Amino acid sequence: PVAAVATLENRSSGSWEIPPKTINGSRVLPGEVRLESGLAFIRFDSGATITLEGPAALMIETSMRAKLLSGKALINAPESAHGFAIILPHGETVDLGTRFSVVVNENDATCEVLEGRVMMKHESNDQKEYLENGQVMIMNQEGMEPLEYRPSMSFSPDDKKPQILRSSHEATVVLSNVREGYI
């Protein structure tokens, strides 16, 4: 039998296309979940948490590894989850003690470090990049490149970086037009 590797916590009123058991506190088995809308909070047995914003598709593999197939996710990996990996269409992002967001679109994936540090690795050319607080990297089939903040990307003419509104146990809000939308 396949063992559960995570727990569904604080499910919002979102709707599921491919649901796990959707009762708060339900154990989640490895496999694909698809959230049509709303938010879902998944706590892995390693201690890592993923907040999915629908529409999103996530393949849960182990307590230390998941693949974001599409959509937006916010990952918080405490010390117990050091090395937690999010697989992306053209590579992976590995936690080095941090909180970060990833967005997967049709042609690329974007990673933004909110706190701490991550390592991104491209699958075909073995390019590795280390990102720290506030850095953003775009990964596509050709490789990876950092995204530099430009005044046209900011909400306020005086602020060239995204505005991060600190998290609570209910939500983390990041206002940024660097990526499409909000988390």
BELPELIN-V588897 format. One record per backbone hydrogen bond with DSSP energy under -0.5 kcal/mol. CO is the residue of the C=O (numbers start at 1). NH is the residue of the N-H. Records with the same first field share a line. If there is no record, write none. Layout:
BEGIN
CO = NH ; NH
END
This chain:
BEGIN
3 = 30
5 = 45
6 = 28
7 = 9 ; 43
8 = 25
9 = 41
15 = 36 ; 37
18 = 34
23 = 26
26 = 8
28 = 5 ; 6
31 = 60
33 = 58
34 = 17 ; 18 ; 36
35 = 55 ; 56
37 = 15
38 = 54
39 = 12 ; 14
40 = 42 ; 52
41 = 9 ; 43
42 = 44 ; 50
43 = 7
44 = 47
48 = 44
49 = 76
50 = 42 ; 52
51 = 74
52 = 40 ; 54
53 = 72
56 = 35
57 = 69 ; 70
58 = 33 ; 60
59 = 61 ; 67
60 = 31
62 = 65
63 = 46
64 = 85
65 = 61 ; 62
66 = 68 ; 87
67 = 59 ; 69
70 = 57
71 = 104
72 = 53
73 = 102
74 = 51
75 = 100
76 = 49 ; 78
77 = 98
78 = 81
79 = 82
81 = 84
84 = 95
85 = 66 ; 87
86 = 93
87 = 68
88 = 91
90 = 123
91 = 88
92 = 121
93 = 86
94 = 119
95 = 83
98 = 77
99 = 114 ; 115
100 = 75
101 = 112
102 = 73
103 = 105 ; 110
104 = 71
107 = 141
108 = 105
109 = 139
110 = 103
111 = 137
112 = 101 ; 114
113 = 134
115 = 99
116 = 133
117 = 96
118 = 131
119 = 94
120 = 129
121 = 92
122 = 126
127 = 122
129 = 120 ; 131
131 = 118
132 = 135
135 = 113
136 = 147
137 = 111
138 = 145
139 = 109
143 = 140
145 = 138
146 = 148
150 = 153 ; 154
151 = 154
153 = 177
156 = 159
158 = 160
159 = 156
162 = 164
163 = 165 ; 175
164 = 166
165 = 173
171 = 168
172 = 174
173 = 165 ; 175
174 = 176 ; 183
175 = 163
179 = 181
END
